[in-house]
Amino acid sequence: MTDSFHDPANGRRKDSGALVITTGAMILAVFALLLLLNRQTGGFFEEFFIYALPIPMVIYVTKFGWRNGLMVFVGMTIFAFLFGTFSAIFYAVSAGLLGIVLGTCFNRQYDMTKTLILSMVLGAVFSVLSSVVLASLFGYDVALQVDEMQNMMNQVISSSGLPDTTALMNVFNRGFLTQMFIISMTIYGLIDGFIVYQLSILILKRLRFQVPPAVRITEIYPPAFTGFLALAAFLFGNYVISAGNPTPVPTGLIQGLWATGYLYLLIFGIIAFCLFLYTDFTRNRLLIGILAVVASLILAQILVYVGFGYISLGLHKKILED
């Protein structure tokens, strides 16, 4: 198996089938060793996989291309089935896919900001899949965890000494806590994707790979139809979760769709809010960041619809024109 790759030292293209095979075999050997070590330690390294496993794949695909990366990915999947638990298999597959996607973006010199967003979105999707959609296969019950959170919150509220605790308990109901759990898992996945991206960039630069510059995030224009899809997923999930899921659609899938639509719109709502502050009020980036964090905490529901307008109704152009 031969393929061309870019030599960052002199900028020329070279062919070396032996190097492609040898490097891939080394990655598979290290991966198999990690699986065996994880199995012997009772799953101690599983959470570490999401950070460690994508990096070698990113470097390999950046240098040798995604076709050769697919062969290594197949080998990783086979080893995971042979030596790993179900959760280890999922982490291996998700980390391998993330590595292939990032490596392909770097190999083809895609825009770095879009690559970062793609990495964070994939991280969020994998996090929601592992914690919500595939929760029962991983050995834990989301409903039981939410019930425990609700009982804990009720105990805290009851012992707070407030004159009227009934209304506060109604706020922290099961549906609200379920949504908060999904949001927290999605944010956790976004952070995972960000960390993997930053580590990949750091290592690629140390290896003297040429990394293209990033464009400003305010120059990203997602397709208008994605705003409508995200709003539909958010509103549908919000209705079904609040109504106790009267539909035959699996609850985990609905919750995943709701979280995806919510965060997609919220992110662009925050971008619109920051752009509005920057163009009309202040150019102090620290102040804008602080106000954006505060707004995301107390005005999240409003920012969701602002994000929809930013994506699908031309709000981005309107802010810049004004």
C-alpha positions in Angstrom: 0.0 0.0 0.0 1.6 3.2 -1.2 0.5 6.8 -0.9 2.0 10.2 -1.2 2.5 12.4 1.8 3.8 15.9 2.5 7.2 16.3 3.9 7.0 19.4 6.2 10.8 19.8 6.2 11.2 20.6 2.5 7.7 20.9 1.2 8.0 18.1 -1.4 5.9 15.0 -2.0 7.4 11.6 -1.4 6.3 8.0 -1.6 7.2 5.4 1.0 4.9 2.4 1.3 7.1 0.9 4.0 6.9 4.1 6.2 3.1 4.1 5.8 2.7 0.5 6.9 5.3 0.8 9.7 3.7 3.9 11.2 0.3 2.4 11.0 1.5 -0.8 12.7 3.1 1.2 15.5 -0.2 3.0 16.1 -2.1 -0.3 16.3 0.5 -1.8 18.6 0.3 1.2 21.0 -3.5 1.1 20.8 -3.6 -2.7 21.6 -1.3 -2.1 24.5 -3.6 0.6 25.9 -6.6 -1.7 25.6 -4.9 -4.5 27.5 -3.7 -2.1 30.1 -7.2 -0.6 30.5 -8.6 -4.1 30.8 -6.2 -5.1 33.5 -6.9 -1.9 35.5 -10.7 -2.3 35.4 -11.4 0.4 32.9 -9.2 3.0 34.5 -8.0 4.5 31.2 -11.3 4.6 29.3 -12.0 8.3 30.0 -8.4 9.0 28.9 -9.1 7.4 25.5 -11.1 10.4 24.1 -8.0 12.6 24.5 -5.2 10.2 23.8 -6.5 8.1 20.9 -7.4 10.8 18.3 -4.0 12.4 18.4 -1.9 9.6 16.7 -4.7 9.2 14.1 -4.7 13.0 13.4 -1.0 13.0 12.8 -1.1 9.8 10.7 -4.0 11.0 8.5 -2.4 14.5 8.2 0.7 12.9 6.8 -0.6 9.9 4.8 -4.2 10.8 3.9 -7.6 9.5 4.9 -7.5 6.3 2.8 -4.5 4.9 4.7 -6.1 6.2 7.9 -9.2 4.1 7.2 -7.0 0.9 7.2 -5.6 1.9 10.7 -9.1 2.7 11.9 -10.4 -0.8 10.8 -7.5 -2.4 12.7 -8.3 -0.3 15.8 -11.9 -1.4 15.7 -10.9 -5.1 15.4 -8.6 -4.8 18.3 -11.2 -3.0 20.4 -13.7 -5.9 19.8 -11.0 -8.4 20.7 -9.5 -6.9 23.8 -11.9 -4.1 25.0 -15.2 -3.7 26.8 -18.3 -2.2 25.0 -17.4 1.2 26.3 -13.8 0.9 25.2 -15.1 -0.1 21.7 -17.2 3.0 21.6 -14.4 5.3 22.7 -12.0 3.7 20.2 -14.4 4.1 17.3 -15.4 7.6 18.2 -11.8 8.7 18.8 -10.7 7.1 15.5 -13.5 8.9 13.6 -12.6 12.2 15.2 -8.9 11.6 14.3 -9.7 10.8 10.7 -11.9 13.9 10.3 -9.4 16.3 11.9 -6.5 14.7 10.1 -8.3 15.1 6.8 -9.1 18.7 7.5 -5.4 19.4 8.3 -4.2 17.3 5.3 -6.4 19.3 2.9 -5.6 22.6 4.5 -9.2 23.4 5.4 -10.1 26.5 7.3 -9.0 26.2 10.9 -12.0 27.8 12.5 -14.4 25.5 10.7 -12.2 22.6 11.7 -12.4 23.6 15.3 -16.2 23.9 15.2 -16.4 20.5 13.5 -14.2 19.0 16.2 -16.3 20.4 19.0 -19.6 19.3 17.3 -18.3 15.8 16.9 -17.1 15.8 20.5 -20.6 16.9 21.7 -22.3 14.2 19.5 -20.1 11.4 20.9 -20.6 12.7 24.5 -24.4 12.7 24.1 -24.4 9.3 22.4 -22.3 7.8 25.3 -24.2 9.4 28.1 -27.8 9.5 26.9 -28.6 7.5 23.8 -26.4 4.5 24.6 -26.6 4.9 28.3 -28.1 1.5 29.0 -25.4 -0.2 27.0 -22.8 1.5 29.1 -24.3 0.1 32.3 -26.0 3.2 33.8 -29.5 4.5 33.9 -30.0 8.2 33.1 -33.5 8.2 34.7 -32.1 6.9 37.9 -29.4 9.5 37.9 -31.9 12.3 37.3 -34.1 11.0 40.2 -31.1 11.0 42.5 -30.3 14.6 41.4 -33.9 15.6 42.1 -33.9 14.0 45.5 -30.7 15.7 46.4 -32.1 19.1 45.2 -35.3 18.6 47.2 -33.3 17.8 50.3 -31.2 20.9 49.9 -34.2 23.1 49.2 -36.1 21.6 52.2 -33.2 22.3 54.6 -32.6 25.8 53.2 -35.1 27.4 55.7 -36.9 29.4 52.9 -40.6 30.3 53.7 -42.0 28.8 50.5 -40.1 25.9 48.9 -42.8 24.4 46.8 -42.4 26.7 43.9 -38.6 26.2 43.9 -39.1 22.4 44.0 -41.4 22.7 41.0 -38.7 24.6 39.1 -36.2 21.8 39.7 -38.5 19.2 38.4 -37.5 16.0 36.6 -37.8 17.5 33.1 -35.7 20.5 34.0 -33.0 18.3 35.5 -33.0 16.0 32.5 -32.4 18.9 30.2 -29.6 20.2 32.4 -28.0 16.8 32.4 -28.1 16.6 28.6 -26.7 20.2 28.4 -23.9 19.4 30.8 -22.9 16.3 28.8 -23.0 18.3 25.6 -20.8 21.0 27.0 -18.4 18.3 28.2 -18.2 17.0 24.7 -17.6 20.4 23.3 -14.7 20.8 25.7 -13.4 17.4 24.7 -13.4 18.4 21.0 -11.7 21.7 21.8 -8.9 20.0 23.8 -8.3 17.4 21.1 -8.1 20.2 18.5 -5.7 22.3 20.5 -3.5 19.3 21.3 -3.4 18.3 17.7 -2.4 21.8 16.6 0.3 21.9 19.2 1.8 18.6 18.3 1.6 19.2 14.5 3.4 22.5 14.9 6.1 20.8 17.0 6.4 18.3 14.1 6.8 21.2 11.7 3.6 20.7 9.8 2.2 23.8 8.1 -1.0 24.8 9.8 -3.3 27.3 7.9 -4.4 30.4 9.7 -7.9 30.6 11.2 -10.6 33.0 10.1 -12.7 35.0 12.6 -15.6 33.1 13.9 -17.9 36.0 12.9 -17.1 35.3 9.3 -18.6 31.8 9.4 -21.9 31.6 7.6 -23.8 28.3 8.2 -26.5 27.4 5.7 -29.8 29.0 6.5 -31.6 25.6 6.5 -29.6 24.4 9.5 -31.2 27.1 11.6 -34.6 25.8 10.7 -33.6 22.2 11.5 -32.0 23.2 14.8 -35.1 25.2 15.8 -37.4 22.3 14.9 -35.3 19.9 16.9 -35.2 22.2 19.9 -39.0 23.0 19.9 -40.0 19.4 19.3 -37.7 18.1 22.0 -38.8 20.8 24.4 -42.5 19.8 23.9 -42.0 16.1 24.1 -39.8 16.3 27.2 -42.2 18.6 29.0 -45.2 16.4 28.0 -43.6 13.2 29.3 -42.8 11.8 25.8 -46.2 10.8 24.5 -44.6 9.7 21.2 -43.2 6.3 20.2 -39.8 7.9 19.5 -37.1 6.8 22.1 -36.6 9.4 24.8 -32.8 9.3 24.5 -33.0 10.2 20.8 -35.4 13.1 21.5 -33.2 14.4 24.3 -30.1 14.2 22.0 -31.9 16.1 19.2 -33.1 18.7 21.7 -29.6 19.3 23.1 -28.1 19.5 19.6 -30.6 22.0 18.4 -30.4 24.0 21.6 -26.6 24.3 21.7 -26.3 24.9 18.0 -28.7 27.9 18.2 -27.2 29.1 21.5 -23.7 29.2 20.2 -24.6 31.4 17.3 -26.8 33.4 19.6 -23.8 34.2 21.7 -21.8 35.0 18.6 -24.5 37.4 17.5 -24.6 39.0 21.0 -20.8 39.5 21.0 -20.8 40.9 17.5 -23.6 43.3 18.5 -21.6 44.5 21.5 -18.4 44.8 19.5 -20.0 46.9 16.7 -22.3 49.1 18.8 -21.0 49.4 22.3 -17.4 48.4 23.2 -14.4 46.8 21.7 -13.0 45.6 25.0 -12.7 41.9 24.4 -12.5 41.0 28.1 -15.8 43.0 28.9 -17.5 41.4 25.9 -16.5 37.9 27.1 -17.8 38.6 30.6 -21.1 39.9 29.3 -21.4 36.9 27.0 -21.0 34.5 29.9 -23.5 36.4 32.0 -26.0 36.5 29.1 -25.6 32.8 28.4 -26.5 32.1 32.0 -29.5 34.3 32.4 -30.8 34.9 28.8 -30.1 31.5 27.3 -33.7 31.0 26.0 -33.7 34.4 24.3 -30.2 33.8 22.8 -31.5 30.5 21.2 -34.0 32.5 19.1 -31.3 35.2 18.4 -29.1 32.4 17.1 -31.9 31.3 14.8 -32.2 34.8 13.4 -28.4 35.0 13.0 -28.3 31.8 11.0 -31.6 31.9 9.0 -33.0 35.4 9.0 -30.1 37.6 8.0 -29.4 39.0 11.5 -25.7 38.8 10.9 -25.9 41.1 7.9 -28.3 43.5 9.8 -25.9 43.9 12.7 -22.9 44.7 10.4 -25.0 47.2 8.4 -26.2 49.0 11.4 
